[in-house]
Amino acid sequence: MKVTLIAALTADGFIGQDDAHLSTRWTSKEDSRNFWRISKEIGHIILGSKTFKTFSRTIPNRKMYVYSKGTELPNPHDNDFEIVSLPP
């Protein structure tokens, strides 16, 4: 099995500035293009529920596995996703 990990972190180890910080605001256009290219090739994305909630559009051709303690998440953009809560 091949696993590719992409994480956008600040210098002090945080993923976002706060809960309202959009996950699509990458550090550069090159980082964003790289993420979308690789995730499309792989066809899967694993992410947390807070990140999932920041998506403002449909993300085609990718299955998302969303870590959440809850059993339901709003999906206004009709993305292909599955809620998971078990350890990886």
Backbone bond lengths (Angstrom), bond angles and torsions (degrees), N, CA, C in turn:
res aa  C-N    CA-C-N  psi(-1)  N-CA   C-N-CA  omega(-1)  CA-C   N-CA-C  phi
1 M - - - 1.432 - - 1.522 108.48 -
2 K 1.318 116.18 136.11 1.456 122.19 176.45 1.524 108.33 -105.85
3 V 1.326 116.74 131.28 1.455 121.90 178.92 1.521 108.07 -121.44
4 T 1.319 116.71 130.66 1.456 122.60 176.45 1.511 107.69 -115.95
5 L 1.318 116.93 126.81 1.455 121.75 -179.62 1.514 109.03 -114.46
6 I 1.328 115.68 125.48 1.454 121.78 175.62 1.524 106.29 -123.60
7 A 1.316 116.65 123.84 1.460 121.01 179.23 1.516 108.94 -136.59
8 A 1.312 116.32 127.63 1.466 121.63 175.56 1.520 106.74 -96.62
9 L 1.326 116.66 107.92 1.461 121.41 -176.98 1.516 110.49 -121.29
10 T 1.326 115.05 148.43 1.452 119.81 172.61 1.527 108.45 -77.47
11 A 1.320 117.07 168.45 1.463 121.31 -178.77 1.526 111.98 -59.35
12 D 1.351 117.05 -28.27 1.461 119.91 -179.95 1.530 112.72 -95.01
13 G 1.350 117.20 13.05 1.455 121.63 170.45 1.516 117.13 90.88
14 F 1.323 117.88 11.51 1.455 120.25 179.20 1.522 110.58 -96.24
15 I 1.336 115.43 152.92 1.457 120.45 179.08 1.528 110.45 -86.01
16 G 1.317 117.16 -41.51 1.462 121.57 179.17 1.511 110.39 -135.04
17 Q 1.325 115.16 164.61 1.458 120.05 179.39 1.524 111.59 -68.96
18 D 1.348 115.39 -38.65 1.461 121.79 179.10 1.524 107.75 -163.36
19 D 1.335 117.83 -177.27 1.471 121.01 -176.93 1.529 113.43 -63.05
20 A 1.326 117.40 -23.15 1.461 120.76 -178.57 1.530 112.86 -90.28
21 H 1.325 117.72 -5.20 1.464 121.35 -177.88 1.530 109.61 -71.16
22 L 1.302 116.70 121.68 1.467 120.85 -177.24 1.522 111.60 -67.98
23 S 1.315 115.50 134.36 1.464 120.44 179.30 1.516 111.82 -68.83
24 T 1.306 117.41 -16.67 1.453 121.33 -178.58 1.521 112.52 -86.85
25 R 1.323 117.64 1.09 1.474 121.89 177.77 1.532 108.43 -91.96
26 W 1.318 115.07 82.78 1.456 120.22 -177.85 1.514 110.02 -80.30
27 T 1.311 116.73 171.67 1.460 121.02 -178.09 1.521 112.22 -70.23
28 S 1.302 117.46 -24.66 1.465 120.38 179.42 1.525 109.23 -155.25
29 K 1.312 115.53 163.57 1.465 120.14 176.31 1.523 110.49 -64.23
30 E 1.329 116.67 -34.13 1.464 120.91 179.40 1.526 111.03 -64.55
31 D 1.339 117.10 -42.05 1.466 120.60 177.17 1.522 110.71 -61.04
32 S 1.312 116.47 -43.84 1.464 120.91 -179.43 1.521 110.78 -63.08
33 R 1.310 117.03 -48.19 1.478 120.18 179.30 1.528 111.06 -60.43
34 N 1.320 117.07 -39.82 1.464 121.43 179.50 1.538 110.69 -63.33
35 F 1.320 117.05 -45.40 1.462 120.78 179.07 1.525 110.81 -60.20
36 W 1.333 117.73 -50.09 1.467 120.49 -176.68 1.526 111.38 -65.53
37 R 1.331 117.56 -36.93 1.476 120.61 178.41 1.524 110.34 -65.40
38 I 1.325 117.16 -50.24 1.466 120.75 -177.49 1.522 111.17 -65.58
39 S 1.326 117.55 -43.60 1.467 119.34 -178.44 1.527 111.19 -65.57
40 K 1.317 117.24 -32.25 1.466 119.73 177.16 1.533 110.39 -69.59
41 E 1.331 117.03 -41.02 1.465 120.79 177.96 1.522 111.04 -61.60
42 I 1.334 116.61 -43.25 1.461 121.60 -177.75 1.521 111.00 -75.09
43 G 1.328 116.55 -40.73 1.459 120.99 177.69 1.521 114.93 87.36
44 H 1.338 116.80 4.84 1.465 120.91 -178.73 1.521 109.57 -140.70
45 I 1.326 116.17 146.87 1.463 121.99 174.86 1.526 107.40 -136.56
46 I 1.323 116.92 133.23 1.462 122.17 173.61 1.521 106.75 -109.39
47 L 1.328 116.64 127.81 1.451 120.09 -176.27 1.517 110.85 -152.94
48 G 1.313 115.52 167.16 1.454 120.88 177.27 1.513 111.40 -86.28
49 S 1.317 115.92 164.12 1.462 120.63 -176.53 1.527 112.14 -65.73
50 K 1.328 118.27 -34.02 1.468 119.92 178.61 1.523 110.94 -65.80
51 T 1.323 116.91 -40.63 1.466 120.30 176.59 1.516 110.61 -66.00
52 F 1.322 117.18 -43.22 1.460 121.28 179.03 1.530 110.86 -56.67
53 K 1.317 116.69 -40.89 1.471 121.24 -178.20 1.522 112.70 -67.59
54 T 1.343 118.53 -17.45 1.464 120.04 -179.20 1.529 112.63 -84.00
55 F 1.331 118.06 -13.76 1.468 118.81 -179.85 1.524 110.22 -64.80
56 S 1.319 115.26 133.34 1.465 120.46 -176.13 1.526 112.35 -109.06
57 R 1.320 116.44 12.69 1.470 119.84 179.70 1.524 109.53 -159.55
58 T 1.313 115.36 171.90 1.459 121.47 175.24 1.525 108.55 -71.51
59 I 1.306 116.14 138.16 1.465 121.91 176.03 1.529 106.29 -108.36
60 P 1.339 117.58 95.71 1.462 120.44 -173.57 1.525 113.52 -73.37
61 N 1.322 115.26 156.95 1.462 123.98 172.37 1.529 113.96 62.47
62 R 1.324 116.24 28.33 1.460 120.21 177.75 1.520 109.34 -142.60
63 K 1.308 116.25 135.73 1.463 122.00 171.74 1.516 106.52 -93.92
64 M 1.330 117.00 130.01 1.454 121.07 -179.82 1.519 109.75 -107.15
65 Y 1.320 115.42 137.93 1.453 122.73 174.48 1.521 105.49 -113.37
66 V 1.323 115.70 111.23 1.455 121.28 -171.91 1.523 110.12 -105.28
67 Y 1.332 116.29 117.46 1.464 120.60 176.33 1.514 109.07 -75.16
68 S 1.347 115.47 125.18 1.455 120.94 -178.96 1.516 109.57 -155.74
69 K 1.325 115.92 145.56 1.464 120.29 174.76 1.520 110.39 -78.69
70 G 1.331 116.46 -23.12 1.458 121.07 179.86 1.518 111.61 -84.53
71 T 1.322 115.23 172.30 1.467 119.95 -179.92 1.519 112.44 -106.75
72 E 1.337 116.88 -4.27 1.459 120.48 179.14 1.519 109.53 -137.89
73 L 1.338 115.78 143.82 1.456 122.41 175.06 1.522 108.53 -136.69
74 P 1.338 117.12 141.71 1.456 118.20 173.80 1.528 109.67 -65.42
75 N 1.319 116.24 142.33 1.456 121.78 -177.77 1.532 108.54 -135.30
76 P 1.342 117.41 66.46 1.462 120.22 -173.47 1.524 114.72 -65.48
77 H 1.330 117.28 -16.93 1.462 120.06 -177.46 1.520 112.83 -106.77
78 D 1.326 115.81 10.01 1.462 122.60 175.54 1.535 112.85 55.39
79 N 1.343 115.59 45.37 1.463 120.02 175.83 1.521 110.30 -76.65
80 D 1.331 115.78 153.02 1.455 122.48 177.49 1.527 107.15 -82.81
81 F 1.345 117.28 106.61 1.452 119.11 -177.20 1.510 111.65 -144.83
82 E 1.332 113.29 161.61 1.468 121.95 176.98 1.524 106.96 -136.49
83 I 1.322 116.42 135.03 1.464 121.04 177.85 1.518 108.54 -83.41
84 V 1.329 116.18 131.58 1.460 121.49 176.45 1.525 109.36 -127.65
85 S 1.325 116.03 149.54 1.459 119.50 177.97 1.531 112.13 -138.09
86 L 1.317 116.91 -4.35 1.463 120.78 178.72 1.526 110.42 -77.65
87 P 1.314 118.24 155.35 1.470 119.90 175.99 1.533 110.09 -58.69
88 P 1.327 116.17 150.28 1.492 119.06 -179.89 1.513 112.93 -59.56
